[in-house]
């Protein structure tokens, strides 16, 4: 990866982090915070490979 590509990825990470904080952070709407927590929990389950079969059925 080039230096420019590495810089670009770093900038993209910063933008995504800002959006994530705005949508799901401590000052976000309580419903959005709960949704963010549910999405993070689902992602952790998928990363562990749990629930894979139920996801494939749908």
C-alpha positions in Angstrom: 0.0 0.0 0.0 1.3 3.5 -0.8 1.8 6.3 1.7 -1.1 8.1 0.1 -3.4 5.1 0.5 -2.4 4.7 4.1 -3.2 8.4 4.8 -6.5 8.0 3.0 -7.5 5.0 5.1 -6.6 6.9 8.2 -8.7 9.9 7.2 -11.6 7.5 6.3 -11.4 5.9 9.8 -11.6 9.3 11.4 -14.7 10.2 9.5 -16.4 6.9 10.2 -15.5 7.3 13.9 -17.1 10.8 14.0 -20.3 9.5 12.3 -20.4 6.5 14.7 -20.1 8.8 17.7 -22.8 11.2 16.4 -25.2 8.4 15.6 -24.6 6.0 18.5 -22.5 7.9 21.1 -23.4 9.2 24.6 -25.2 12.3 23.2 -27.2 10.4 20.6 -30.9 9.6 20.9 -31.4 6.8 23.4 -33.1 4.6 20.7 -30.1 5.0 18.4 -27.7 4.2 21.3 -29.7 1.0 21.9 -29.6 0.1 18.2 -25.8 0.7 18.1 -25.4 -1.6 21.1 -27.5 -4.3 19.4 -25.5 -4.0 16.2 -22.2 -4.3 18.1 -23.4 -7.3 19.9 -24.6 -8.9 16.7 -21.2 -8.2 15.1 -19.4 -9.8 18.0 -21.6 -12.9 17.7 -20.9 -13.2 14.0 -17.2 -12.7 14.5 -17.2 -15.7 16.9 -19.0 -17.7 14.3 -22.1 -18.2 16.6 -25.5 -17.8 15.0 -24.0 -18.5 11.6 -26.6 -21.2 10.8 -29.6 -19.0 11.8 -28.2 -16.2 9.6 -27.9 -18.5 6.6 -31.5 -19.8 6.9 -32.9 -16.3 6.4 
